[in-house]
């Protein structure tokens, strides 16, 4: 959120953020690579990591998404 808020202060910052965090990946794994495994590990160990707990059930791998789509969900 801090990075997004800082980027959105200018049109150039918004475009750079959008290109990197919205338009530069096609799969969940590619998105995780954009964020970086070290950064993800750091965030998972933070004092606020528990805030993500209610939403974890909605995070799916590419394979799980394909399966859900095949089932028509």
Residue pairs with C-beta under 8 A, 6 or more apart in sequence:
3 17
4 17
4 21
6 13
7 13
7 14
7 16
7 17
8 14
8 17
20 34
21 34
24 30
24 34
25 31
25 33
25 34
27 62
28 60
28 61
28 62
28 65
29 62
32 40
43 49
60 68
